[in-house]
Amino acid sequence: MATTCATYPIKGISTGIGPALGQVPVRQEIDRWYLNEENKEQVHLFLLALDRFQKMDINDKLSYFQVAGIHGSPLVPWDEDLKPQKDNDGYCTHNSTLFITWHRPFTLLFEQRIYEIMQEIVQEYPENERARYKAAADTWRLPYWDWAELKHRDPAKPPIYDIPLLVQPATIEVHGPCGPVKLDPNPLAKFTVPGGKAFGDLGRYKVNGFKDKDGFCYPYNITHSTSRYLPQYDPNNEHVVQQWREGVIDNKAVVDALNRNAEAPEPNLTLRSYVYRALHNDTFDSFATTLINENGKPVLGNEMSLEGVHNVVHDYTGGVGGNMAWNLVSAFDPIFFLHHSNMERLFTIWQTLYPYAWFTDPREQLKDPGCYFIKPYDTPTPQTSLHPFHRDDKGTLHTSDSIRDWFQFNYTYPELQPWLDKYKAEDKKFDLSLYYTDVVAQIKAQYGLDPGRFLDLRPPTAAAEGDGQIMQHEDYIVDITYNRTGLNGGDPYRIYVFLGPATEIDKDPKKWLSSKNLVGTLYTFSNPSPLPSEGEEGGRCGNCERQRDANILSRGQIPLIDKLITHIADEQTSLTDLKRPMVREYLKKYISWAVASISGVAVPEEELPSLQLEVKVLAGLATHYLETDRLSKFENYDIEHSITEGRAGGYSLPSA
């Protein structure tokens, strides 16, 4: 499609509607979609369209390169003539109230472009096949990667988190308009810059590399393709240099990171727990972003944010040199959009659970550090324009309010199909209570805590009359405040939390992610200094630079309960129950934390103050209802200050 002066309207795909009133096509879980033989035409069209999309001229604003580049590099305006707030500004809203709403039209834009290219390809099929492929294209919607769903890949082993099956092959064969076609590379495996060029050789669209404080370079400017888990760059090692140029896809490393160890005797439950708790967070600001609320709103309790979980998945998927781990280049990896389709899914589920929760309350409108379109320290509202995403061809911009209802864009997710007969009451009319309780039941089935893990700790007890059967236990959360740009002004870093003897933690930070004592991690998803191009100074991402200058703080949480239960079940430990006195003393002895750059260099304890790190343990009460249609409750938290107080990066009592 040729670029025009008119703005590109993001309205969603208009086909495939019905036949039931309100029925729209479903964005499906990618493995189930791919393995269903009924979807084979959609699978072929998706791969063919993505391949053609990626091969478009990068100077076309509707090319894959330019669409993906909206998220970060090359830090130029898209579909508008807009002057940035400062040099090196980007559009993307991380550590911002607008994080989750901005990504909705971005993901929708990608889906819409794929569909438009599908329609071109459909017309190339022989006439006797065209109708079948046209019907497939009309009902197609972007699938999602549920990285928190445990997959039973090997019957002889426990289930694991895994990357989608369709992403794994380096090459893939599909049925094209002229017969079988081998796509090399598989367009879901990686993106390659068209024309044999490197990312740094694209004129005004060039992409720079990065350099961190430890002297490690990440020369994305020499790369021709995206990667997952590249080796540390060494300019003196020609093999490594060649790997950076051509790209490396190490999917096993992704799986190991998601599971911490794919060969472990039992599944890692932390990702499921992250999602389950985030969906219990009923306030918009703490659900949507890692940006800390300084408006005086109470902050003690379960406040797991979707952005925090999102950051961890980016980290685990990209690894040391992989695109997904680096904010400015992450969207070039095709798996980015499968990840964000899932983020969008979790957002729509959350909206269904809390339909009146939004950030209309000024207490949930947080000062923004600024980006390409937000002035530094302005306070975004639901009416703030979401640049560069337009509602029409006349330049009208989307806002958080304009994208709030996802059904208007003609897509939904498997859990959210209100037209189904099972949600109709006896009078054949839609019953909201039936719908809501079924959505809750699906969430609990997918991500809820297994009551069987608690039966040996405390048997179910009857709650107040009419409240049904419940299971209650003391609950513990590691609550962490940090400055995401505190390491050399923006170098990305991980915060690790461990539970176990310090002697069992390896001295090599590169082995921490697979430690049996690891509870969980947080990841900053920030940007280091770019490598300067010839004749230029290296400048830092303007968004991160402002967050550094304004001392903007972030917040994240890591649930402790799964690891504590594992320790109780282990007869070699001294922990026998979840009661506060015992857990308090156990944690004082065995909980620890550490910080390392993504390069695998530990941050010394004496440098932790520069990160403004504060690790504290919250203790409260968790109530789990045995009925399938009731969410859990996480409440009555306070700080167990003695556990971390007085340690480097630990809790500090507020000044009098």
C-alpha positions in Angstrom: 0.0 0.0 0.0 1.5 3.3 -1.0 2.1 6.0 1.6 -0.2 9.0 1.4 -0.4 12.4 3.1 -3.5 11.3 5.0 -3.1 9.8 8.4 -3.5 6.0 8.8 -6.8 5.2 10.6 -6.6 2.5 13.3 -10.1 1.1 13.4 -9.7 -2.6 13.7 -10.7 -5.3 11.2 -14.3 -4.8 10.0 -14.9 -8.4 8.7 -15.9 -11.6 10.3 -18.7 -10.2 12.5 -21.6 -12.3 13.7 -23.7 -14.3 13.2 -24.8 -13.8 16.8 -25.6 -10.3 18.0 -22.3 -8.7 19.2 -20.2 -11.7 18.1 -16.7 -10.8 16.9 -13.7 -12.9 16.0 -11.5 -14.3 18.8 -7.7 -13.8 19.2 -6.7 -17.3 20.0 -3.9 -18.9 22.0 -1.3 -19.5 19.3 -0.5 -23.2 20.0 -4.2 -24.3 20.0 -4.9 -22.1 17.0 -1.9 -23.6 15.1 -2.6 -27.2 16.0 -6.3 -27.0 14.9 -6.5 -28.3 11.4 -9.5 -26.1 10.8 -7.2 -23.0 10.9 -4.6 -24.2 8.4 -5.6 -21.5 5.9 -5.3 -18.8 8.5 -1.9 -20.1 9.6 -0.6 -20.0 6.0 -2.0 -16.6 5.3 -0.6 -15.2 8.6 2.9 -16.4 7.8 2.8 -15.3 4.2 1.5 -11.9 5.1 4.0 -11.4 7.9 6.8 -12.5 5.5 5.6 -9.9 2.9 5.2 -7.3 5.6 8.8 -7.7 6.8 10.1 -7.4 3.2 8.5 -4.1 2.5 10.7 -1.0 1.8 11.6 0.5 5.1 10.8 4.0 3.7 7.1 3.1 3.6 5.4 4.2 6.8 3.3 1.0 6.7 6.3 -1.3 6.5 7.1 -3.8 9.3 10.3 -1.8 10.0 8.5 1.5 10.5 5.6 0.0 12.5 7.9 -1.9 14.8 10.1 1.2 15.1 7.3 3.2 16.7 8.1 1.4 19.9 11.7 2.7 20.1 14.5 3.1 17.6 14.9 4.8 15.1 13.3 7.6 17.3 11.7 9.5 14.4 8.1 10.6 14.1 5.6 8.2 12.5 2.5 9.2 10.5 2.7 12.8 11.8 5.0 15.8 11.8 5.7 16.1 15.5 8.7 17.8 17.1 10.0 15.7 20.0 10.2 17.2 23.5 14.0 16.6 23.4 16.6 14.8 21.3 16.4 11.0 21.3 12.8 11.0 22.5 10.7 8.0 21.7 7.0 7.4 21.6 6.7 4.4 24.0 5.2 4.9 27.4 7.1 2.8 29.9 6.9 3.5 33.6 3.9 5.6 32.8 0.2 5.5 33.5 -0.4 5.3 29.8 1.7 2.1 29.4 -1.1 -0.3 29.0 -3.5 1.9 27.0 -0.8 3.1 24.5 0.1 -0.5 23.6 -3.6 -1.3 22.7 -3.6 0.7 19.4 0.0 -0.3 18.7 -0.9 -4.0 18.8 -4.1 -3.2 16.8 -2.1 -1.4 14.2 0.1 -4.5 13.7 -3.0 -6.8 13.4 -4.6 -4.4 10.9 -1.6 -4.3 8.7 -1.3 -8.1 8.6 -5.0 -8.3 7.6 -4.5 -5.8 4.8 -1.7 -7.8 3.4 -3.7 -11.0 3.8 -6.3 -9.5 1.5 -3.7 -8.8 -1.2 -2.5 -12.4 -1.0 -6.0 -13.8 -1.1 -6.6 -12.3 -4.5 -3.5 -14.2 -5.8 -4.9 -17.6 -5.0 -6.6 -19.6 -7.9 -10.3 -18.9 -8.2 -11.2 -22.3 -6.8 -9.3 -21.6 -3.6 -9.9 -17.9 -3.2 -13.3 -18.0 -1.3 -11.8 -20.4 1.3 -8.8 -18.2 2.0 -11.0 -15.0 1.9 -13.2 -16.5 4.6 -10.1 -17.5 6.6 -8.7 -14.0 6.4 -12.0 -12.3 7.4 -12.2 -14.2 10.7 -8.5 -14.1 11.5 -7.3 -12.1 14.5 -3.8 -11.8 16.0 -3.0 -14.9 18.2 -1.5 -14.5 21.6 1.4 -16.2 23.5 0.3 -17.0 27.0 3.7 -17.4 28.6 2.1 -18.2 32.0 0.4 -21.3 30.7 2.2 -24.5 31.5 2.5 -26.8 28.5 2.6 -30.5 28.6 5.3 -31.0 25.9 6.6 -34.3 27.2 4.3 -36.7 29.0 7.3 -38.1 31.0 8.2 -34.7 32.4 6.4 -31.9 34.3 4.7 -29.2 32.3 6.8 -26.2 31.4 6.5 -22.7 30.1 7.4 -22.7 26.5 7.6 -20.4 23.5 5.0 -21.1 20.8 5.4 -24.1 18.5 5.0 -21.9 15.4 7.9 -19.6 16.5 10.4 -22.4 16.9 11.3 -23.6 13.4 14.1 -21.7 11.6 12.2 -22.2 8.3 8.7 -23.2 7.6 6.6 -24.4 4.6 3.2 -23.0 3.8 0.7 -23.3 1.0 0.9 -20.2 -1.1 -1.1 -19.0 -4.2 1.2 -21.0 -6.5 1.6 -24.1 -4.2 4.1 -25.0 -1.5 6.4 -22.2 -0.4 9.4 -22.5 2.0 9.7 -19.3 4.1 13.4 -18.8 5.0 13.6 -17.5 7.6 10.4 -18.4 9.3 9.0 -14.8 9.8 7.9 -15.6 13.4 11.5 -16.7 14.2 13.2 -13.5 13.3 13.0 -10.3 11.3 15.7 -9.5 8.7 16.3 -6.0 7.4 15.3 -5.9 3.7 17.9 -5.5 1.0 20.8 -7.1 2.9 21.4 -4.0 5.0 22.4 -3.7 8.6 20.2 -1.8 11.1 22.9 1.0 11.3 23.0 1.6 7.5 19.5 3.0 7.1 20.0 6.7 6.8 17.5 8.7 8.9 16.1 5.3 10.1 19.4 3.9 11.4 19.4 2.1 14.7 22.3 2.5 17.1 23.9 0.0 19.3 24.5 0.4 23.1 27.3 0.4 25.6 26.9 -0.2 29.4 28.9 1.1 32.3 31.0 -2.1 32.4 32.3 -1.5 28.9 30.2 -4.2 27.2 28.9 -3.3 23.8 25.7 -4.3 22.1 26.2 -3.2 18.5 22.7 -3.5 17.0 23.9 -1.2 14.3 25.9 -4.0 12.7 23.1 -6.6 12.9 21.0 -7.7 9.9 18.5 -9.8 11.9 16.9 -10.0 15.3 18.2 -12.3 17.9 17.3 -14.2 21.1 20.3 -14.8 23.5 23.3 -13.6 21.6 26.7 -14.2 23.1 28.4 -11.3 24.8 29.9 -9.2 22.0 33.7 -9.5 21.5 35.2 -7.5 18.6 38.2 -9.7 18.6 36.2 -12.9 18.1 35.2 -13.2 14.4 32.7 -16.0 15.1 30.9 -13.9 17.7 31.0 -10.8 15.4 29.4 -12.9 12.7 26.7 -14.2 15.1 25.8 -10.6 15.9 25.7 -9.7 12.2 23.5 -12.6 11.2 21.5 -13.1 14.3 21.1 -16.0 16.7 17.9 -17.6 17.8 18.5 -19.7 21.0 14.9 -20.8 21.9 16.2 -23.3 24.5 17.7 -20.4 26.4 14.4 -18.7 26.4 12.7 -21.8 27.8 15.3 -22.3 30.4 14.9 -18.6 31.5 11.1 -18.9 31.7 11.4 -22.0 33.8 14.7 -21.1 35.4 15.6 -24.6 34.6 13.5 -26.6 32.1 14.8 -29.9 33.6 13.6 -29.0 37.2 11.6 -31.8 39.0 8.6 -29.5 39.4 7.2 -26.6 37.4 8.1 -23.0 38.3 4.8 -21.4 39.4 5.9 -17.8 39.7 4.7 -16.5 36.3 1.2 -18.0 37.0 1.2 -16.3 40.4 2.3 -13.0 39.0 -0.7 -13.0 36.6 -3.2 -14.2 39.2 -2.2 -11.5 41.6 -2.2 -8.8 39.0 -5.8 -9.7 38.1 -6.7 -9.1 41.8 -5.3 -5.6 41.7 -8.4 -3.4 41.4 -6.9 0.1 41.0 -5.9 1.2 37.5 -2.6 2.9 38.3 -1.0 0.1 40.3 -2.3 -2.5 37.9 -1.2 -0.7 34.7 2.3 0.6 35.6 5.5 0.2 37.6 5.5 4.0 38.2 5.2 4.7 41.9 2.2 6.6 43.1 3.2 9.7 45.1 -0.3 11.1 45.4 -0.8 9.9 49.0 -2.8 6.8 48.0 -2.2 3.8 50.4 0.3 1.4 48.8 0.5 -1.5 51.2 -0.9 -4.7 49.8 -1.1 -6.8 46.7 -0.2 -4.3 44.0 1.3 -6.5 41.3 1.4 -4.6 38.1 0.9 -5.9 34.6 3.9 -3.7 33.4 6.2 -5.4 35.9 5.2 -8.9 34.7 5.6 -7.6 31.1 9.2 -6.5 31.8 10.2 -9.9 33.2 8.9 -11.7 30.1 10.8 -9.2 27.8 14.0 -10.0 29.8 13.6 -13.8 29.8 12.7 -13.8 26.1 15.6 -11.7 24.9 18.5 -12.5 27.2 21.8 -10.8 27.2 22.0 -9.7 23.6 18.4 -10.5 22.4 16.2 -7.8 21.0 13.3 -8.4 23.4 15.4 -7.4 26.4 16.3 -4.0 25.1 13.5 -1.5 25.0 14.5 0.5 22.0 14.9 -2.6 19.7 12.5 -5.1 21.2 9.5 -4.7 18.8 11.6 -5.8 15.8 11.5 -9.4 17.2 8.2 -10.8 15.8 7.5 -12.6 19.1 7.0 -9.1 20.6 3.5 -8.8 19.1 2.4 -12.3 20.3 3.6 -11.2 23.8 1.6 -7.9 23.5 -1.5 -9.7 22.2 -1.4 -11.6 25.5 -0.8 -8.4 27.5 -3.9 -7.0 25.7 -5.8 -10.2 26.7 -4.9 -9.7 30.4 -5.9 -6.1 30.2 -9.3 -6.9 28.6 -9.9 -9.6 31.3 -9.0 -7.1 34.0 -11.4 -4.5 32.5 -14.2 -7.2 32.6 -13.5 -7.8 36.3 -13.4 -4.1 37.2 -15.5 -2.4 34.5 -15.6 0.9 36.4 -11.9 1.1 37.3 -10.1 3.7 35.2 -7.8 6.6 35.9 -10.5 9.3 36.0 -9.6 9.8 39.7 -6.9 12.4 40.0 -5.2 10.3 42.7 -4.5 7.7 39.9 -3.2 10.2 37.4 0.5 10.2 37.9 3.1 12.7 36.8 4.8 11.5 33.7 8.5 11.8 33.0 7.6 12.6 29.4 8.2 11.1 26.0 7.9 12.1 22.4 4.4 13.5 22.9 4.1 14.1 26.6 5.7 17.2 28.1 8.0 16.4 31.0 6.1 16.0 34.3 2.7 16.6 32.8 -0.1 14.5 34.3 -1.7 12.3 31.6 -5.5 11.8 31.8 -7.8 9.5 29.9 -8.2 12.2 27.3 -4.4 12.5 26.6 -3.7 11.9 23.0 -1.9 8.6 22.3 0.6 9.6 19.6 1.1 8.5 16.9 -2.1 6.5 16.6 -5.0 8.1 14.6 -8.7 7.4 14.6 -9.2 8.6 11.1 -7.4 9.9 8.0 -7.7 13.5 9.2 -5.2 13.4 12.0 -7.6 12.8 15.0 -5.6 10.9 17.6 -6.7 8.1 19.8 -7.0 8.6 23.6 -7.2 6.1 26.4 -10.9 6.8 26.5 -11.3 6.2 22.8 -9.7 2.7 23.0 -11.3 1.7 26.3 -13.9 -0.5 24.7 -12.0 -3.3 22.7 -15.2 -4.8 21.2 -15.5 -1.7 19.0 -12.4 -2.9 17.2 -14.0 -6.3 16.4 -11.9 -8.7 18.4 -12.0 -10.4 21.8 -10.4 -13.3 23.6 -11.5 -16.9 24.4 -12.5 -16.0 28.0 -14.7 -13.0 26.8 -17.4 -14.2 24.5 -20.7 -12.8 26.0 -22.8 -13.9 23.0 -22.5 -17.6 24.0 -25.7 -19.4 24.9 -24.3 -20.4 28.4 -24.6 -16.8 29.4 -28.3 -16.6 28.7 -30.9 -16.7 31.5 -34.2 -18.6 31.3 -35.7 -15.7 29.4 -32.9 -16.1 26.7 -31.4 -12.7 27.6 -27.8 -12.1 28.4 -27.1 -12.6 32.2 -24.1 -10.5 33.4 -23.7 -12.5 36.6 -23.4 -15.8 34.6 -20.8 -14.1 32.4 -18.8 -12.6 35.2 -18.7 -15.8 37.3 -17.6 -17.8 34.3 -14.8 -15.4 33.6 -13.6 -15.7 37.2 -13.8 -19.5 37.0 -11.6 -19.5 33.8 -9.0 -17.3 35.5 -8.9 -19.6 38.6 -8.6 -22.6 36.4 -5.7 -21.1 34.4 -3.7 -19.2 37.0 -5.2 -19.9 40.5 -3.4 -21.4 43.4 -3.8 -25.2 43.7 -5.7 -25.8 47.0 -4.0 -29.1 47.3 -0.7 -27.4 48.1 -2.2 -25.9 51.2 -4.1 -28.9 52.6 -1.2 -30.2 54.6 -0.6 -26.7 56.0 -4.1 -25.8 57.1 -7.3 -27.6 56.2 -10.2 -25.7 54.7 -12.4 -24.1 57.2 -16.0 -22.8 57.0 -16.1 -19.0 56.8 -18.9 -16.8 57.9 -22.4 -18.1 57.1 -23.1 -17.8 53.4 -19.5 -17.3 52.5 -18.8 -20.8 51.3 -15.8 -23.0 51.9 -12.6 -21.1 52.2 -8.9 -21.7 52.8 -6.9 -19.0 54.5 -3.2 -18.6 55.1 -0.8 -15.9 56.0 0.6 -14.4 52.8 4.0 -12.8 52.1 5.1 -10.5 49.4 8.5 -9.0 48.6 7.8 -5.3 47.8 10.6 -3.5 46.1 11.1 0.2 45.3 13.9 1.1 42.9 15.2 3.7 40.4 15.0 2.0 37.0 17.6 4.5 35.6 19.9 4.4 38.7 22.5 2.2 37.1 24.7 4.5 35.0 21.7 6.6 34.1 19.7 3.8 32.4 21.7 0.5 32.0 19.1 -2.3 32.3 19.4 -4.5 35.4 17.7 -7.3 37.2 16.8 -7.5 40.9 17.0 -11.1 42.2 15.3 -12.4 45.4 16.6 -15.6 46.9 15.3 -17.8 49.8 17.9 -20.2 51.2 21.4 -20.4 52.7 23.7 -17.7 51.2 26.3 -20.4 50.7 24.1 -22.1 48.1 24.0 -19.0 45.8 26.6 -19.1 43.1 29.1 -16.2 43.0 28.6 -15.9 39.2 25.6 -13.7 38.5 25.1 -15.4 35.2 24.0 -18.5 37.1 21.6 -16.7 39.4 18.6 -17.2 37.1 18.8 -21.0 37.4 19.5 -21.0 41.2 17.2 -23.4 43.1 16.9 -20.7 45.7 15.6 -18.0 43.4 12.2 -16.7 44.3 11.8 -14.3 41.4 13.2 -11.3 39.6 12.3 -7.7 38.5 13.7 -6.2 35.4 14.0 -2.5 34.6 13.6 -2.6 30.8 15.5 0.7 30.6 18.0 1.9 28.0 21.8 2.4 28.2 23.8 5.0 26.3 23.8 4.4 22.5 27.1 3.8 20.7 27.9 7.1 18.8 27.8 6.9 15.1 30.7 8.3 13.1 30.9 12.0 13.6 28.2 12.0 16.3 28.0 12.1 20.1 26.3 9.2 21.7 23.0 10.3 23.4 20.8 8.5 25.8 17.1 7.8 25.3 15.4 11.0 26.2 12.6 9.2 28.2 15.1 7.4 30.4 17.3 10.5 30.7 14.4 12.5 32.2 13.5 9.7 34.6 17.1 9.8 35.8 17.1 13.6 36.2 13.8 13.7 38.0 14.7 10.8 40.3 11.6 8.9 39.2 11.0 5.7 41.2 9.4 2.4 40.3 7.8 -0.4 42.3 7.5 -4.1 41.8 6.4 -7.1 43.8 7.5 -10.8 44.0 5.1 -13.2 45.8 6.9 -15.5 48.4 4.1 -18.0 49.1 5.0 -20.6 46.4 8.6 -20.8 47.5 7.6 -20.9 51.2 5.3 -23.8 50.6 8.1 -25.6 48.8 10.4 -25.1 51.8 7.7 -26.3 54.2 7.4 -29.5 52.1 11.2 -30.0 52.2 12.1 -31.9 55.4 15.6 -30.5 55.2 14.4 -27.0 56.1 13.4 -25.7 59.5 10.2 -24.1 58.2 7.0 -26.0 59.2 4.1 -23.5 58.8 3.2 -20.1 57.5 2.5 -18.4 60.8 4.1 -15.1 61.2 6.5 -15.7 64.1 8.1 -18.7 62.4 8.2 -17.1 58.9 9.6 -13.9 60.2 12.6 -15.6 61.8 13.1 -17.9 58.8 13.1 -15.0 56.4 15.5 -13.0 58.6 17.9 -15.8 58.3 17.4 -16.9 54.7 16.0 -14.2 52.5 18.5 -12.2 50.4 18.6 -10.1 47.3 21.2 -9.0 44.7 21.4 -6.8 41.6 23.2 -7.5 38.4 23.4 -5.7 35.1 22.0 -7.6 32.1 25.6 -8.2 31.1 25.9 -10.4 34.2 28.0 -8.0 36.4 27.0 -7.8 40.0 26.3 -4.4 41.5 28.3 -4.2 44.7 26.4 -3.6 48.0 28.0 -0.2 48.4 26.5 0.9 45.1 22.9 -0.2 45.9 22.1 3.2 47.4 22.5 4.7 43.9 19.6 2.5 42.8 17.5 3.8 45.7 16.7 0.1 46.3 14.4 -0.7 49.2 13.4 -4.3 49.7 10.7 -5.0 52.3 8.5 -7.9 53.2 4.7 -7.4 53.5 2.7 -9.9 55.5 -1.1 -10.2 55.2 -4.0 -12.6 54.8 -4.9 -14.6 51.7 -8.4 -16.1 51.4 -9.1 -18.6 48.7 -12.6 -19.7 47.9 -13.2 -23.3 47.0 -16.0 -22.3 44.7 -14.8 -21.8 41.2 -16.6 -18.5 40.6 -15.0 -16.4 43.4 -11.6 -14.7 43.2 -9.2 -14.9 46.1 -8.7 -12.0 48.5 -5.4 -10.5 49.5 -5.7 -8.1 52.4 -4.6 -6.6 55.7 -0.9 -6.2 54.8 1.7 -4.5 56.9 5.5 -4.3 56.8 7.6 -6.9 58.6 10.3 -4.3 58.9 12.7 -6.5 61.0 13.3 -8.9 58.2 15.2 -6.6 55.9 15.8 -3.5 58.0 19.5 -2.5 58.5 20.7 -4.4 55.4 22.1 -2.9 52.2 19.0 -2.2 50.1 16.7 -3.2 52.9 13.8 -1.4 54.6 14.4 2.1 56.0 12.1 3.5 58.6 10.4 6.7 57.5 12.0 9.9 58.7 10.1 11.4 61.7 
